[in-house]
Amino acid sequence: MNKTLMNEMKKLDNSGLNDVVDFARELMVMNGKMLFKPGTKVFMVQKTKKTPGTVRKVLQKNAVVDMDDGRTYRVPLVMLEAA
């Protein structure tokens, strides 16, 4: 992150920072939609582990992922990482 952006963020109040966080989450979802297509191998990232799987379908903010253990989950795009 560049210093100019960091300095501008230091000037924001809590409401402004919440707007920045919301915007960053929207960007992550948009980037995830561009990155993940059906058939893409991914990791579902949790606090302490990464579980491998394959994207079956990309929804607005989630993806349907077939995990390697045979289960299927609807996973938020921000929790996915390309394998």
Backbone atoms as SQL, in Angstrom:
CREATE TABLE atoms (id INTEGER PRIMARY KEY, chain TEXT, resi INTEGER, resn TEXT, atom TEXT, x REAL, y REAL, z REAL);
INSERT INTO atoms VALUES
  (1, 'A', 1, 'MET', 'N', 0.858, -1.166, 0.000),
  (2, 'A', 1, 'MET', 'CA', 0.000, 0.000, 0.000),
  (3, 'A', 1, 'MET', 'C', 0.904, 1.229, 0.000),
  (4, 'A', 2, 'ASN', 'N', 0.591, 2.209, -0.845),
  (5, 'A', 2, 'ASN', 'CA', 1.486, 3.359, -0.898),
  (6, 'A', 2, 'ASN', 'C', 1.226, 4.312, 0.264),
  (7, 'A', 3, 'LYS', 'N', 2.216, 5.131, 0.579),
  (8, 'A', 3, 'LYS', 'CA', 2.162, 5.993, 1.762),
  (9, 'A', 3, 'LYS', 'C', 1.094, 7.070, 1.645),
  (10, 'A', 4, 'THR', 'N', 0.855, 7.567, 0.432),
  (11, 'A', 4, 'THR', 'CA', -0.169, 8.601, 0.254),
  (12, 'A', 4, 'THR', 'C', -1.537, 8.061, 0.658),
  (13, 'A', 5, 'LEU', 'N', -1.849, 6.855, 0.206),
  (14, 'A', 5, 'LEU', 'CA', -3.126, 6.241, 0.553),
  (15, 'A', 5, 'LEU', 'C', -3.221, 6.010, 2.055),
  (16, 'A', 6, 'MET', 'N', -2.145, 5.539, 2.655),
  (17, 'A', 6, 'MET', 'CA', -2.141, 5.294, 4.095),
  (18, 'A', 6, 'MET', 'C', -2.354, 6.587, 4.870),
  (19, 'A', 7, 'ASN', 'N', -1.707, 7.671, 4.447),
  (20, 'A', 7, 'ASN', 'CA', -1.866, 8.949, 5.137),
  (21, 'A', 7, 'ASN', 'C', -3.294, 9.470, 5.004),
  (22, 'A', 8, 'GLU', 'N', -3.901, 9.304, 3.844),
  (23, 'A', 8, 'GLU', 'CA', -5.281, 9.740, 3.655),
  (24, 'A', 8, 'GLU', 'C', -6.232, 8.914, 4.525),
  (25, 'A', 9, 'MET', 'N', -5.963, 7.632, 4.658),
  (26, 'A', 9, 'MET', 'CA', -6.816, 6.779, 5.479),
  (27, 'A', 9, 'MET', 'C', -6.711, 7.153, 6.957),
  (28, 'A', 10, 'LYS', 'N', -5.556, 7.624, 7.403),
  (29, 'A', 10, 'LYS', 'CA', -5.386, 8.035, 8.804),
  (30, 'A', 10, 'LYS', 'C', -6.265, 9.234, 9.141),
  (31, 'A', 11, 'LYS', 'N', -6.625, 10.022, 8.138),
  (32, 'A', 11, 'LYS', 'CA', -7.440, 11.219, 8.356),
  (33, 'A', 11, 'LYS', 'C', -8.931, 10.899, 8.466),
  (34, 'A', 12, 'LEU', 'N', -9.332, 9.689, 8.098),
  (35, 'A', 12, 'LEU', 'CA', -10.743, 9.331, 8.080),
  (36, 'A', 12, 'LEU', 'C', -11.276, 9.015, 9.472),
  (37, 'A', 13, 'ASP', 'N', -12.568, 9.312, 9.678),
  (38, 'A', 13, 'ASP', 'CA', -13.224, 8.894, 10.909),
  (39, 'A', 13, 'ASP', 'C', -13.739, 7.456, 10.728),
  (40, 'A', 14, 'ASN', 'N', -14.416, 6.939, 11.745),
  (41, 'A', 14, 'ASN', 'CA', -14.876, 5.537, 11.679),
  (42, 'A', 14, 'ASN', 'C', -15.833, 5.302, 10.521),
  (43, 'A', 15, 'SER', 'N', -16.706, 6.259, 10.245),
  (44, 'A', 15, 'SER', 'CA', -17.658, 6.109, 9.143),
  (45, 'A', 15, 'SER', 'C', -16.918, 6.002, 7.808),
  (46, 'A', 16, 'GLY', 'N', -15.920, 6.850, 7.618),
  (47, 'A', 16, 'GLY', 'CA', -15.126, 6.806, 6.390),
  (48, 'A', 16, 'GLY', 'C', -14.358, 5.506, 6.256),
  (49, 'A', 17, 'LEU', 'N', -13.818, 5.020, 7.374),
  (50, 'A', 17, 'LEU', 'CA', -13.081, 3.749, 7.344),
  (51, 'A', 17, 'LEU', 'C', -14.005, 2.582, 7.022),
  (52, 'A', 18, 'ASN', 'N', -15.228, 2.630, 7.540),
  (53, 'A', 18, 'ASN', 'CA', -16.198, 1.580, 7.206),
  (54, 'A', 18, 'ASN', 'C', -16.509, 1.591, 5.720),
  (55, 'A', 19, 'ASP', 'N', -16.599, 2.778, 5.123),
  (56, 'A', 19, 'ASP', 'CA', -16.823, 2.876, 3.679),
  (57, 'A', 19, 'ASP', 'C', -15.663, 2.266, 2.903),
  (58, 'A', 20, 'VAL', 'N', -14.439, 2.503, 3.379),
  (59, 'A', 20, 'VAL', 'CA', -13.254, 1.943, 2.726),
  (60, 'A', 20, 'VAL', 'C', -13.269, 0.424, 2.808),
  (61, 'A', 21, 'VAL', 'N', -13.626, -0.108, 3.970),
  (62, 'A', 21, 'VAL', 'CA', -13.688, -1.564, 4.152),
  (63, 'A', 21, 'VAL', 'C', -14.744, -2.164, 3.225),
  (64, 'A', 22, 'ASP', 'N', -15.922, -1.528, 3.153),
  (65, 'A', 22, 'ASP', 'CA', -16.978, -2.019, 2.259),
  (66, 'A', 22, 'ASP', 'C', -16.514, -2.012, 0.810),
  (67, 'A', 23, 'PHE', 'N', -15.852, -0.943, 0.407),
  (68, 'A', 23, 'PHE', 'CA', -15.345, -0.832, -0.962),
  (69, 'A', 23, 'PHE', 'C', -14.304, -1.916, -1.245),
  (70, 'A', 24, 'ALA', 'N', -13.413, -2.159, -0.274),
  (71, 'A', 24, 'ALA', 'CA', -12.386, -3.191, -0.446),
  (72, 'A', 24, 'ALA', 'C', -13.027, -4.568, -0.595),
  (73, 'A', 25, 'ARG', 'N', -14.074, -4.846, 0.173),
  (74, 'A', 25, 'ARG', 'CA', -14.765, -6.141, 0.062),
  (75, 'A', 25, 'ARG', 'C', -15.427, -6.288, -1.303),
  (76, 'A', 26, 'GLU', 'N', -16.041, -5.200, -1.795),
  (77, 'A', 26, 'GLU', 'CA', -16.648, -5.243, -3.126),
  (78, 'A', 26, 'GLU', 'C', -15.600, -5.525, -4.197),
  (79, 'A', 27, 'LEU', 'N', -14.418, -4.908, -4.050),
  (80, 'A', 27, 'LEU', 'CA', -13.334, -5.153, -5.003),
  (81, 'A', 27, 'LEU', 'C', -12.883, -6.606, -4.972),
  (82, 'A', 28, 'MET', 'N', -12.793, -7.181, -3.769),
  (83, 'A', 28, 'MET', 'CA', -12.377, -8.575, -3.653),
  (84, 'A', 28, 'MET', 'C', -13.386, -9.485, -4.333),
  (85, 'A', 29, 'VAL', 'N', -14.675, -9.179, -4.186),
  (86, 'A', 29, 'VAL', 'CA', -15.712, -10.000, -4.831),
  (87, 'A', 29, 'VAL', 'C', -15.602, -9.867, -6.345),
  (88, 'A', 30, 'MET', 'N', -15.422, -8.626, -6.841),
  (89, 'A', 30, 'MET', 'CA', -15.309, -8.429, -8.290),
  (90, 'A', 30, 'MET', 'C', -14.083, -9.150, -8.843),
  (91, 'A', 31, 'ASN', 'N', -12.961, -9.060, -8.132),
  (92, 'A', 31, 'ASN', 'CA', -11.750, -9.755, -8.572),
  (93, 'A', 31, 'ASN', 'C', -11.958, -11.263, -8.543),
  (94, 'A', 32, 'GLY', 'N', -12.673, -11.751, -7.542),
  (95, 'A', 32, 'GLY', 'CA', -12.951, -13.183, -7.450),
  (96, 'A', 32, 'GLY', 'C', -13.806, -13.659, -8.597),
  (97, 'A', 33, 'LYS', 'N', -14.792, -12.841, -9.002),
  (98, 'A', 33, 'LYS', 'CA', -15.648, -13.233, -10.118),
  (99, 'A', 33, 'LYS', 'C', -14.848, -13.344, -11.405),
  (100, 'A', 34, 'MET', 'N', -13.880, -12.453, -11.569),
  (101, 'A', 34, 'MET', 'CA', -13.069, -12.499, -12.786),
  (102, 'A', 34, 'MET', 'C', -12.098, -13.675, -12.747),
  (103, 'A', 35, 'LEU', 'N', -11.631, -14.017, -11.556),
  (104, 'A', 35, 'LEU', 'CA', -10.602, -15.046, -11.409),
  (105, 'A', 35, 'LEU', 'C', -11.184, -16.457, -11.446),
  (106, 'A', 36, 'PHE', 'N', -12.333, -16.657, -10.801),
  (107, 'A', 36, 'PHE', 'CA', -12.876, -17.996, -10.641),
  (108, 'A', 36, 'PHE', 'C', -13.936, -18.297, -11.693),
  (109, 'A', 37, 'LYS', 'N', -13.718, -19.345, -12.423),
  (110, 'A', 37, 'LYS', 'CA', -14.650, -19.851, -13.434),
  (111, 'A', 37, 'LYS', 'C', -14.959, -21.302, -13.086),
  (112, 'A', 38, 'PRO', 'N', -16.081, -21.843, -13.570),
  (113, 'A', 38, 'PRO', 'CA', -16.352, -23.266, -13.319),
  (114, 'A', 38, 'PRO', 'C', -15.185, -24.145, -13.788),
  (115, 'A', 39, 'GLY', 'N', -14.789, -25.071, -12.927),
  (116, 'A', 39, 'GLY', 'CA', -13.668, -25.954, -13.236),
  (117, 'A', 39, 'GLY', 'C', -12.348, -25.496, -12.634),
  (118, 'A', 40, 'THR', 'N', -12.300, -24.279, -12.077),
  (119, 'A', 40, 'THR', 'CA', -11.071, -23.754, -11.482),
  (120, 'A', 40, 'THR', 'C', -10.771, -24.475, -10.176),
  (121, 'A', 41, 'LYS', 'N', -9.541, -24.921, -10.004),
  (122, 'A', 41, 'LYS', 'CA', -9.106, -25.545, -8.757),
  (123, 'A', 41, 'LYS', 'C', -8.840, -24.436, -7.742),
  (124, 'A', 42, 'VAL', 'N', -9.393, -24.575, -6.533),
  (125, 'A', 42, 'VAL', 'CA', -9.277, -23.536, -5.508),
  (126, 'A', 42, 'VAL', 'C', -8.995, -24.156, -4.149),
  (127, 'A', 43, 'PHE', 'N', -8.627, -23.281, -3.211),
  (128, 'A', 43, 'PHE', 'CA', -8.559, -23.632, -1.802),
  (129, 'A', 43, 'PHE', 'C', -9.597, -22.794, -1.080),
  (130, 'A', 44, 'MET', 'N', -10.401, -23.429, -0.204),
  (131, 'A', 44, 'MET', 'CA', -11.283, -22.686, 0.683),
  (132, 'A', 44, 'MET', 'C', -10.445, -22.375, 1.922),
  (133, 'A', 45, 'VAL', 'N', -10.181, -21.099, 2.160),
  (134, 'A', 45, 'VAL', 'CA', -9.277, -20.694, 3.222),
  (135, 'A', 45, 'VAL', 'C', -10.072, -20.382, 4.486),
  (136, 'A', 46, 'GLN', 'N', -9.729, -21.091, 5.560),
  (137, 'A', 46, 'GLN', 'CA', -10.319, -20.850, 6.869),
  (138, 'A', 46, 'GLN', 'C', -9.217, -20.389, 7.798),
  (139, 'A', 47, 'LYS', 'N', -9.536, -20.143, 9.052),
  (140, 'A', 47, 'LYS', 'CA', -8.544, -19.601, 9.976),
  (141, 'A', 47, 'LYS', 'C', -7.284, -20.455, 10.068),
  (142, 'A', 48, 'THR', 'N', -7.455, -21.770, 10.150),
  (143, 'A', 48, 'THR', 'CA', -6.300, -22.631, 10.405),
  (144, 'A', 48, 'THR', 'C', -6.012, -23.636, 9.308),
  (145, 'A', 49, 'LYS', 'N', -6.809, -23.629, 8.212),
  (146, 'A', 49, 'LYS', 'CA', -6.552, -24.642, 7.190),
  (147, 'A', 49, 'LYS', 'C', -7.018, -24.177, 5.820),
  (148, 'A', 50, 'LYS', 'N', -6.516, -24.855, 4.799),
  (149, 'A', 50, 'LYS', 'CA', -6.929, -24.652, 3.414),
  (150, 'A', 50, 'LYS', 'C', -7.459, -25.979, 2.904),
  (151, 'A', 51, 'THR', 'N', -8.678, -25.968, 2.392),
  (152, 'A', 51, 'THR', 'CA', -9.293, -27.190, 1.898),
  (153, 'A', 51, 'THR', 'C', -9.412, -27.118, 0.379),
  (154, 'A', 52, 'PRO', 'N', -8.861, -28.090, -0.359),
  (155, 'A', 52, 'PRO', 'CA', -8.913, -28.043, -1.825),
  (156, 'A', 52, 'PRO', 'C', -10.290, -28.402, -2.371),
  (157, 'A', 53, 'GLY', 'N', -10.604, -27.795, -3.517),
  (158, 'A', 53, 'GLY', 'CA', -11.868, -28.083, -4.174),
  (159, 'A', 53, 'GLY', 'C', -11.870, -27.544, -5.594),
  (160, 'A', 54, 'THR', 'N', -13.026, -27.660, -6.264),
  (161, 'A', 54, 'THR', 'CA', -13.199, -27.208, -7.645),
  (162, 'A', 54, 'THR', 'C', -14.477, -26.388, -7.736),
  (163, 'A', 55, 'VAL', 'N', -14.399, -25.227, -8.378),
  (164, 'A', 55, 'VAL', 'CA', -15.577, -24.371, -8.541),
  (165, 'A', 55, 'VAL', 'C', -16.548, -25.033, -9.508),
  (166, 'A', 56, 'ARG', 'N', -17.801, -25.158, -9.093),
  (167, 'A', 56, 'ARG', 'CA', -18.841, -25.691, -9.967),
  (168, 'A', 56, 'ARG', 'C', -19.608, -24.541, -10.619),
  (169, 'A', 57, 'LYS', 'N', -19.921, -23.494, -9.828),
  (170, 'A', 57, 'LYS', 'CA', -20.729, -22.386, -10.328),
  (171, 'A', 57, 'LYS', 'C', -20.370, -21.123, -9.557),
  (172, 'A', 58, 'VAL', 'N', -20.295, -19.977, -10.257),
  (173, 'A', 58, 'VAL', 'CA', -20.022, -18.696, -9.613),
  (174, 'A', 58, 'VAL', 'C', -21.330, -17.918, -9.526),
  (175, 'A', 59, 'LEU', 'N', -21.686, -17.516, -8.297),
  (176, 'A', 59, 'LEU', 'CA', -22.889, -16.735, -8.052),
  (177, 'A', 59, 'LEU', 'C', -22.490, -15.277, -7.841),
  (178, 'A', 60, 'GLN', 'N', -23.403, -14.419, -7.332),
  (179, 'A', 60, 'GLN', 'CA', -23.071, -13.006, -7.169),
  (180, 'A', 60, 'GLN', 'C', -21.925, -12.783, -6.195),
  (181, 'A', 61, 'LYS', 'N', -22.058, -13.293, -4.971),
  (182, 'A', 61, 'LYS', 'CA', -21.021, -13.098, -3.963),
  (183, 'A', 61, 'LYS', 'C', -20.431, -14.409, -3.471),
  (184, 'A', 62, 'ASN', 'N', -20.943, -15.513, -3.968),
  (185, 'A', 62, 'ASN', 'CA', -20.511, -16.838, -3.533),
  (186, 'A', 62, 'ASN', 'C', -20.158, -17.693, -4.746),
  (187, 'A', 63, 'ALA', 'N', -19.589, -18.837, -4.454),
  (188, 'A', 63, 'ALA', 'CA', -19.350, -19.847, -5.488),
  (189, 'A', 63, 'ALA', 'C', -19.757, -21.198, -4.909),
  (190, 'A', 64, 'VAL', 'N', -20.309, -22.043, -5.751),
  (191, 'A', 64, 'VAL', 'CA', -20.610, -23.413, -5.345),
  (192, 'A', 64, 'VAL', 'C', -19.341, -24.213, -5.625),
  (193, 'A', 65, 'VAL', 'N', -18.786, -24.811, -4.565),
  (194, 'A', 65, 'VAL', 'CA', -17.495, -25.500, -4.672),
  (195, 'A', 65, 'VAL', 'C', -17.656, -26.962, -4.280),
  (196, 'A', 66, 'ASP', 'N', -17.192, -27.851, -5.169),
  (197, 'A', 66, 'ASP', 'CA', -17.133, -29.278, -4.868),
  (198, 'A', 66, 'ASP', 'C', -15.792, -29.545, -4.196),
  (199, 'A', 67, 'MET', 'N', -15.840, -29.903, -2.926),
  (200, 'A', 67, 'MET', 'CA', -14.609, -30.162, -2.188),
  (201, 'A', 67, 'MET', 'C', -14.074, -31.540, -2.578),
  (202, 'A', 68, 'ASP', 'N', -12.784, -31.737, -2.401),
  (203, 'A', 68, 'ASP', 'CA', -12.153, -33.000, -2.783),
  (204, 'A', 68, 'ASP', 'C', -12.651, -34.184, -1.943),
  (205, 'A', 69, 'ASP', 'N', -13.265, -33.893, -0.770),
  (206, 'A', 69, 'ASP', 'CA', -13.792, -34.986, 0.054),
  (207, 'A', 69, 'ASP', 'C', -15.207, -35.396, -0.355),
  (208, 'A', 70, 'GLY', 'N', -15.749, -34.786, -1.439),
  (209, 'A', 70, 'GLY', 'CA', -17.051, -35.175, -1.954),
  (210, 'A', 70, 'GLY', 'C', -18.195, -34.269, -1.535),
  (211, 'A', 71, 'ARG', 'N', -17.960, -33.353, -0.616),
  (212, 'A', 71, 'ARG', 'CA', -19.008, -32.441, -0.167),
  (213, 'A', 71, 'ARG', 'C', -19.099, -31.230, -1.081),
  (214, 'A', 72, 'THR', 'N', -20.251, -30.569, -1.079),
  (215, 'A', 72, 'THR', 'CA', -20.458, -29.357, -1.869),
  (216, 'A', 72, 'THR', 'C', -20.863, -28.233, -0.932),
  (217, 'A', 73, 'TYR', 'N', -20.221, -27.066, -1.093),
  (218, 'A', 73, 'TYR', 'CA', -20.511, -25.913, -0.243),
  (219, 'A', 73, 'TYR', 'C', -20.732, -24.667, -1.084),
  (220, 'A', 74, 'ARG', 'N', -21.525, -23.753, -0.561),
  (221, 'A', 74, 'ARG', 'CA', -21.645, -22.404, -1.116),
  (222, 'A', 74, 'ARG', 'C', -20.688, -21.546, -0.298),
  (223, 'A', 75, 'VAL', 'N', -19.640, -21.035, -0.935),
  (224, 'A', 75, 'VAL', 'CA', -18.536, -20.379, -0.253),
  (225, 'A', 75, 'VAL', 'C', -18.440, -18.928, -0.703),
  (226, 'A', 76, 'PRO', 'N', -18.287, -17.964, 0.237),
  (227, 'A', 76, 'PRO', 'CA', -18.062, -16.586, -0.164),
  (228, 'A', 76, 'PRO', 'C', -16.778, -16.479, -1.012),
  (229, 'A', 77, 'LEU', 'N', -16.815, -15.654, -2.051),
  (230, 'A', 77, 'LEU', 'CA', -15.654, -15.529, -2.942),
  (231, 'A', 77, 'LEU', 'C', -14.410, -15.049, -2.194),
  (232, 'A', 78, 'VAL', 'N', -14.590, -14.263, -1.145),
  (233, 'A', 78, 'VAL', 'CA', -13.422, -13.758, -0.407),
  (234, 'A', 78, 'VAL', 'C', -12.715, -14.862, 0.364),
  (235, 'A', 79, 'MET', 'N', -13.360, -16.021, 0.546),
  (236, 'A', 79, 'MET', 'CA', -12.720, -17.146, 1.236),
  (237, 'A', 79, 'MET', 'C', -11.998, -18.092, 0.285),
  (238, 'A', 80, 'LEU', 'N', -12.056, -17.800, -1.030),
  (239, 'A', 80, 'LEU', 'CA', -11.419, -18.686, -2.006),
  (240, 'A', 80, 'LEU', 'C', -10.075, -18.141, -2.448),
  (241, 'A', 81, 'GLU', 'N', -9.182, -19.073, -2.715),
  (242, 'A', 81, 'GLU', 'CA', -7.843, -18.737, -3.200),
  (243, 'A', 81, 'GLU', 'C', -7.516, -19.715, -4.334),
  (244, 'A', 82, 'ALA', 'N', -6.959, -19.218, -5.409),
  (245, 'A', 82, 'ALA', 'CA', -6.608, -20.084, -6.538),
  (246, 'A', 82, 'ALA', 'C', -5.558, -21.097, -6.113),
  (247, 'A', 83, 'ALA', 'N', -5.715, -22.334, -6.568),
  (248, 'A', 83, 'ALA', 'CA', -4.771, -23.402, -6.209),
  (249, 'A', 83, 'ALA', 'C', -3.550, -23.358, -7.106);
